[in-house]
Structure formats: C-alpha cells, structure tokens
Amino acid sequence: MRYIALLRGINVSGQKKIKMVDLKALFADTLGFENVVTYIQSGNIVFDTTMKPMDTIENKINQGILKTFGFDVPVLVRTEAQLRSVLERSPFQNAEDLAANRIYYVLLKQAPEASAITKMEQLTFQHEEFRITEQCVYLNCFKGAGKAKLNNNLLERKLGVEATTRNDRTMRKLLELASL
C-alpha cells in the first residue's frame, strides 16, 4: 500500500533538523519501507509498506525518528485517496487564490470534538477565511500564511488535536508522487 507521511515541525527555523537523505535512509534501511521518496525539506515522504493500521505506521516512524535523531516529531500518515479527498472537498477553489499560494490545508490527526469546532467557528480573523471538517481545516490566507494569525499552533490548541499544515502546491505534488 502507498502512503504519505507528513512530519510536523522539522527543519523549521533551524529546529529539529533532518536532512532528507538521512530521513530517506531511515525510512528505507531502518524502518523497512519501500519506494521511498521525499519532497522538500519540511517532512513529506511517500512510501510503500504492507504494515497496517496507519496509527501503527505513525508510531513506528515517530519512534524511528526519536531513536535516530533524538527528538519527538508528530507524524501523520494518509493514503493517496485520503489526501485526494481533502483536496477535492476544499471550499477554496478560486484559481487566483490557488495561484497566489493562499490556500492551506491543516491536516488533523483525529477529529476534533464538536464543541471545539463550534467554539472555533465563532472566531474571525482579519484577512483569513477558514472551514473546519473532521479531517482538515481549510485556510484561505489573503495576506499569505506568514502574516496569518490563524496558524497550526492556534488550531491545535483550540481544537485539542495534533495537526500539520501544507500548502496547495505541496499537497498536489505529494499526490503526483504517490500516483507514480
């Protein structure tokens, strides 16, 4: 089965640095995954394994990174179909926003509680729009993600779940790599 692993918080502002060649070696040589491909420096890995279920795979990757590199990294694993579904269900399909790299996907490790979603939906953020589902918070950052108040850390705190964020270009590239 082909999977996409999304690591949270590596190689950001000089923190939790992992070279992609070393990450690829961990996945292939140590963890035993096959057809391993990494994409950009922010922890995106496409790979094959017969291992199931996904939480077992996530735990194996997390423990491998902890043992090899010495730090705890939240790991989210999804199938190509799951990632494709997230993209297809996006309420933000405006071509101009997509081309300007304003659309982001905050992928949630687990579904937030309904009460947390309700509280979050009552908030507003200037120059930002969002929609919450059980799998993803869709963001449209009109001024760019760097200036956005609504970010991964805030969403994790308010929704009470682990999450990792990717832009539209990265999501589409990961789907392309997963379909090879």
C-alpha positions in Angstrom: 0.0 0.0 0.0 1.2 3.5 -0.8 1.2 6.1 2.0 2.2 9.7 2.5 3.8 10.6 5.8 3.7 14.3 6.9 6.0 15.2 9.7 5.2 18.3 11.8 7.8 20.8 12.7 11.0 19.6 11.2 13.5 21.9 9.6 11.5 25.0 10.6 13.6 28.0 11.9 16.6 25.7 12.4 14.7 23.4 14.7 14.6 19.6 14.6 16.9 19.5 11.5 16.9 16.3 9.5 18.5 16.1 6.0 16.1 14.4 3.6 18.8 11.9 2.5 19.0 10.8 6.2 15.2 10.7 6.5 15.0 8.6 3.3 17.7 6.2 4.7 15.7 5.9 8.0 12.5 5.0 6.1 14.2 2.6 3.7 17.1 1.0 5.6 15.9 1.1 9.3 12.1 1.1 9.1 12.0 -1.2 6.0 9.6 0.8 3.9 9.9 0.6 0.1 9.9 3.0 -2.9 10.7 5.9 -0.5 10.5 9.4 -2.0 10.9 12.7 0.0 9.7 16.0 -1.1 11.1 19.4 0.0 12.7 19.9 3.4 9.5 20.1 5.5 9.0 16.4 6.1 6.9 14.9 3.3 7.6 11.3 2.5 5.8 8.9 0.1 6.5 5.2 0.6 5.1 1.7 0.3 4.5 -0.8 3.1 2.3 -3.8 3.9 2.1 -2.7 7.5 -1.3 -1.7 8.9 -3.0 0.1 10.6 -2.0 3.7 10.0 -1.5 4.5 13.7 1.0 1.6 13.9 2.9 3.1 10.9 2.8 6.6 12.5 4.1 5.2 15.8 6.9 3.3 14.0 8.0 6.4 12.2 7.8 8.5 15.3 9.9 6.0 17.3 12.4 5.7 14.5 13.0 9.5 14.3 13.2 9.6 18.1 15.8 6.9 18.3 17.8 8.0 15.2 17.7 11.8 15.5 16.8 12.3 19.2 13.6 14.3 19.0 9.9 13.6 19.1 8.1 14.5 15.9 4.4 14.3 15.4 3.6 12.1 12.4 0.5 12.0 10.3 0.1 9.2 7.7 -2.5 9.2 4.9 -3.3 7.3 1.8 -3.4 8.9 -1.6 -7.2 8.6 -1.7 -7.5 10.4 1.7 -5.3 13.2 0.5 -7.1 13.5 -2.8 -10.4 13.6 -0.9 -9.1 16.5 1.2 -8.2 18.5 -1.9 -11.4 17.7 -3.7 -13.6 18.8 -0.7 -11.8 22.2 -0.4 -14.2 25.1 -0.2 -11.5 27.3 -1.6 -11.1 26.5 -5.3 -10.6 30.1 -6.6 -7.9 29.9 -9.3 -6.4 33.2 -8.3 -6.1 32.2 -4.6 -4.6 28.9 -5.6 -2.1 30.5 -8.0 -1.1 33.1 -5.3 -0.4 30.3 -2.8 -3.0 31.5 -0.3 -4.7 28.1 0.2 -3.5 25.9 3.1 -4.6 22.5 4.5 -4.3 21.9 8.2 -4.5 18.1 8.3 -5.9 16.8 11.6 -4.6 13.6 13.2 -8.0 13.0 14.7 -11.5 14.5 14.5 -12.0 17.4 17.0 -14.8 17.4 19.4 -18.0 19.1 18.1 -17.9 21.6 20.9 -14.3 22.7 20.0 -15.4 23.1 16.3 -18.4 25.2 17.4 -16.2 27.5 19.5 -13.6 27.8 16.8 -16.2 28.7 14.1 -17.3 31.6 16.2 -13.9 33.3 15.8 -13.0 35.6 13.0 -9.6 36.6 11.7 -8.9 39.6 9.5 -7.8 38.7 6.0 -8.3 35.0 6.7 -11.1 32.6 6.0 -11.4 29.0 7.3 -13.7 25.9 7.2 -13.4 23.0 9.6 -14.1 19.4 8.8 -13.2 16.2 10.8 -10.1 15.7 8.7 -8.9 19.2 7.8 -9.1 22.9 8.5 -9.1 24.7 5.1 -7.4 28.1 5.2 -7.5 31.0 2.8 -4.8 33.4 3.9 -5.5 36.6 1.8 -2.2 38.2 3.0 -0.2 35.0 3.0 0.5 32.4 5.6 3.5 34.3 7.1 1.2 37.1 8.2 -1.7 34.8 9.2 -2.9 34.8 12.8 -4.7 31.6 12.3 -1.9 29.0 12.3 -1.2 25.4 13.1 -0.3 26.0 16.7 -3.5 28.0 17.4 -5.7 25.4 15.7 -4.1 22.6 17.7 -4.7 24.5 20.9 -8.3 25.5 20.1 -9.4 22.2 18.6 -7.4 19.9 21.0 -5.8 17.8 18.3 -2.4 17.3 16.6 -2.2 18.8 13.1 0.3 19.6 10.4 -0.1 22.2 7.6 0.7 22.1 3.9 0.1 24.5 1.1 -1.8 23.6 -2.1 1.3 23.1 -4.2 2.8 20.6 -1.8 -0.4 18.7 -1.5 -0.7 18.4 -5.3 2.9 17.4 -5.6 2.5 14.7 -3.0 -0.5 13.3 -4.8 1.5 13.3 -8.0 4.4 11.4 -6.3 2.0 8.9 -4.7 0.4 8.1 -8.0 3.8 7.1 -9.7 
